[in-house]
């Protein structure tokens, strides 16, 4: 025989509303474990056991839910730790590449500086030699003009000397133009 809600509430020391809430919270409880006798509702023995163990079942369900959540959290933590390890490795690789790039940049700058110094030395060597050549040409011009005035040589000799001086001056201009194009970036 089953028990009524009033008998069950006295036995479990719960209110009738609490018993009704438990009955409503279990799916399909009314159709499987209750039946109507005259004008009151009775619960079969299996239903009584279910309602008596309701707290234990809820605790077990909560505990299994908590355990499932903990397992899920542990899995998420494990996945996140793996991702962090991968990101740390990527950061280390990027840092190494950046260090290599900086070293290469420093080497390039020092090489450029060394080449600039070399170009300065070369241009320093070329400028005095062209200056001495100019001085020599000026000396020759003075000597030629002095000789022509003192000897009163013919016009043909004067024209030849002027042509030589002009050719020499043209050579000097070409040399000077070539020297100006020897900037460090023209070497490549």
C-alpha positions in Angstrom: 0.0 0.0 0.0 1.1 3.6 -0.6 1.1 6.7 1.5 -0.7 10.0 1.2 1.1 13.3 1.0 0.1 14.1 4.6 1.5 10.8 5.9 4.7 11.3 3.9 5.2 14.8 5.2 4.8 13.7 8.8 7.2 10.8 8.3 9.9 12.9 6.5 9.2 15.9 8.7 8.6 18.2 5.7 5.6 20.4 4.8 3.1 19.3 2.2 4.3 22.0 -0.1 7.9 20.7 0.1 6.6 17.2 -0.8 4.6 18.6 -3.7 7.7 20.5 -4.9 9.7 17.3 -4.9 7.0 15.5 -6.8 6.9 18.2 -9.4 10.7 18.4 -9.8 11.0 14.7 -10.7 10.1 14.1 -14.4 7.2 11.7 -14.9 6.8 11.1 -11.1 3.0 11.7 -11.0 2.2 9.4 -13.9 4.4 6.5 -12.7 4.2 6.6 -8.9 0.9 8.2 -7.9 -2.7 7.0 -8.1 -5.9 8.4 -6.8 -7.8 6.7 -4.0 -11.3 8.3 -3.4 -10.5 12.0 -3.2 -6.8 12.0 -2.1 -3.5 11.2 -3.9 -1.4 8.2 -2.8 2.2 7.5 -3.6 3.4 3.9 -4.1 6.3 2.5 -2.2 8.9 3.1 -4.9 7.8 6.7 -5.1 8.1 7.0 -1.3 11.7 5.7 -1.5 12.4 8.2 -4.2 11.0 11.1 -2.2 12.8 10.0 1.0 16.1 9.8 -0.9 15.5 13.0 -2.8 18.1 15.0 -0.9 20.7 12.3 -1.3 20.0 12.1 -5.1 20.2 15.9 -5.4 23.5 15.9 -3.5 24.8 13.2 -5.7 23.6 15.0 -8.8 25.2 18.2 -7.6 28.4 16.3 -6.7 28.5 14.7 -10.2 27.8 18.1 -11.8 30.6 19.6 -9.7 32.9 16.8 -10.6 32.1 17.2 -14.3 32.6 21.0 -14.0 35.9 20.4 -12.2 37.0 17.9 -14.9 36.0 20.4 -17.6 37.9 23.2 -15.8 40.9 20.9 -15.5 40.7 20.2 -19.2 40.4 23.9 -20.0 43.4 24.6 -17.7 45.4 21.9 -19.4 44.5 23.3 -22.9 45.3 26.9 -21.8 48.7 25.8 -20.3 49.5 24.1 -23.6 48.6 27.2 -25.5 50.7 29.3 -23.2 53.7 27.0 -23.8 53.2 27.4 -27.5 52.9 31.1 -27.2 56.1 31.2 -25.0 57.9 29.3 -27.7 56.7 31.6 -30.4 57.7 34.7 -28.4 61.2 33.1 -27.8 61.5 32.5 -31.6 60.5 36.0 -32.4 62.9 37.4 -29.8 65.7 35.4 -31.3 64.8 36.6 -34.8 64.7 40.2 -33.5 68.1 39.8 -31.9 69.5 38.4 -35.2 68.0 41.3 -37.1 69.5 43.8 -34.7 73.0 42.2 -34.9 72.7 42.3 -38.7 71.6 45.9 -38.6 74.6 46.8 -36.4 77.0 44.9 -38.7 75.5 46.7 -41.8 75.9 50.1 -40.1 79.5 49.4 -39.1 80.2 48.2 -42.7 78.7 51.4 -44.1 80.8 53.5 -41.7 83.9 51.6 -42.7 83.1 52.1 -46.4 82.5 55.8 -45.9 85.8 56.1 -44.2 87.5 54.3 -47.0 85.8 56.6 -49.6 87.0 59.6 -47.6 90.5 58.4 -47.6 90.3 57.7 -51.4 88.8 61.1 -52.1 91.5 62.7 -49.9 94.2 61.0 -52.0 92.6 62.1 -55.3 92.0 65.7 -54.3 95.7 66.6 -53.5 96.9 64.9 -56.6 94.5 66.9 -58.8 95.5 70.0 -56.9 99.2 69.3 -57.6 98.3 68.7 -61.2 96.6 72.0 -61.4 99.6 73.7 -59.8 101.8 72.1 -62.3 99.6 73.3 -65.1 99.6 76.8 -63.7 103.4 76.7 -63.4 103.6 75.5 -67.0 101.3 78.2 -68.2 103.4 80.8 -66.4 106.5 79.3 -67.9 105.1 79.2 -71.3 103.9 82.8 -71.2 107.2 84.0 -69.8 109.1 82.1 -72.5 106.9 83.4 -75.3 107.3 86.9 -74.1 111.0 86.7 -73.7 111.8 84.9 -76.9 109.1 86.4 -79.0 108.4 83.1 -80.6 106.1 82.6 -83.5 102.4 82.5 -83.4 102.4 78.8 -84.3 104.2 77.9 -81.1 101.8 80.0 -79.1 98.8 78.2 -80.7 100.4 74.8 -80.1 101.0 75.7 -76.4 97.5 77.0 -76.0 96.1 73.8 -77.6 98.2 71.7 -75.2 97.1 73.8 -72.2 93.5 73.5 -73.4 93.8 69.7 -73.8 95.4 69.5 -70.4 92.6 71.6 -68.9 90.0 69.4 -70.6 91.7 66.3 -69.2 91.7 68.0 -65.8 88.0 68.7 -66.1 87.3 65.1 -67.1 89.3 63.8 -64.2 87.6 66.2 -61.8 84.2 65.1 -63.2 85.2 61.4 -62.7 86.3 62.2 -59.2 83.0 63.8 -58.3 81.1 60.7 -59.4 83.1 58.4 -57.1 80.8 58.8 -54.2 80.4 55.7 -52.0 77.0 54.8 -53.4 78.4 54.7 -57.0 80.6 51.7 -56.1 77.7 49.3 -56.2 
